[in-house]
Amino acid sequence: MKKIGILTSGGDAPGMNAAIRAVTRTALKNGMTVMGVRRGYNGLINGDMVALEIRSVSDIIQRGGTILYTARCDEFRFEEGLQKAKATCIREGIEGLVVIGGDGSFRGAGDLSARGIPCIALPGTIDNDIAMTDYTIGYDTAMNTAMALIDKLRDTTQSHDRCSVVEVMGRHAGHIAVNTGIACGATHIIAEEVPFTVDDVIERIQSTQTTGKHHFIIVVSEGIGNSQEIAKKIEQATGVESRATILGHVQRGGAPTVRDRVVASHMGHYAVELLVNGYSNRVVGMRNGNMVDFDIKEALAMKKSFENDLYRIAMDISF
Ligand code: ADP
């Protein structure tokens, strides 16, 4: 294989740059040329790409976001778009592609692999909602950002004897919620994976009040939403002034943590080795600290488990 492409697709995640750097440098070391494709699959369709040299990826390992930009691309979901992308690859001499993104991006990589362009996908999403891997690029940074923000919020919540209902990201997955909830000592954690009623939350607040607690952090996962409504109900039932805070996209930015940089570097290196060894249509992941890879379709069919034990522990110790 003489020339490969790399792109970032779907939602951005801190550590994507570290993966771009690792892929580029590993490929160059293997004597390949590397094309950085801009704005996800759009760049493949439009031929928007730039050659990446050793120094093109200098000074990016510490930066959030993605130097290749990212985007969603509806055209790529259809045969015409896929054929345009394939034609670009053939015209540019791109014989393999590394795609960094979430499960939507994996579907695209599977479709393109099936049309003769070998693709390797890396899990890049803050949500950690990919079943075949314990860990996705960006997850650790997002959790640390959320934790730091909730700590700040706690200072003012405590000073005013308030209740803060904090909404963290994660789409339909509660991994960020349960981990930041336990790390910030949240009184209650509300995630889609665990059935709940607002009355349960109110009851828990009231029972902690009897032991002298007078400020409360309630972490709510993005998929639940309704933070304002939950805060209102808590205030009405308990008389504790309650405010909702939606942390939002700030969780997607910032310098990646050690963990995200190391995992992204490891996965990027592994992805190029797969291409060099003739593999296609694989997703790279990390299980029990080891790199693994799965067929894209198989990976997409897997179901992610939830940290029920961690949730139970959080409920046991934060009251
Ligand atoms: P993520 O990769 O973060 O899950 P999306 O679900 O938005 O984000 O997917 C990113 C892009 O991947 C889409 O804009 C589209 O270009 C491509 N994609 C998603 N689903 C499919 C599909 N079923 N077939 C082909 N391409 C897809």
Boltz pocket constraint, residues with backbone or C-beta under 6 A from the ligand:
constraints:
  - pocket:
      binder: B
      contacts: [[A, 9], [A, 10], [A, 11], [A, 41], [A, 71], [A, 72], [A, 73], [A, 74], [A, 75], [A, 76], [A, 77], [A, 78], [A, 101], [A, 102], [A, 103], [A, 104], [A, 105], [A, 106], [A, 107], [A, 108], [A, 109], [A, 111], [A, 124], [A, 125]]
      max_distance: 6.0
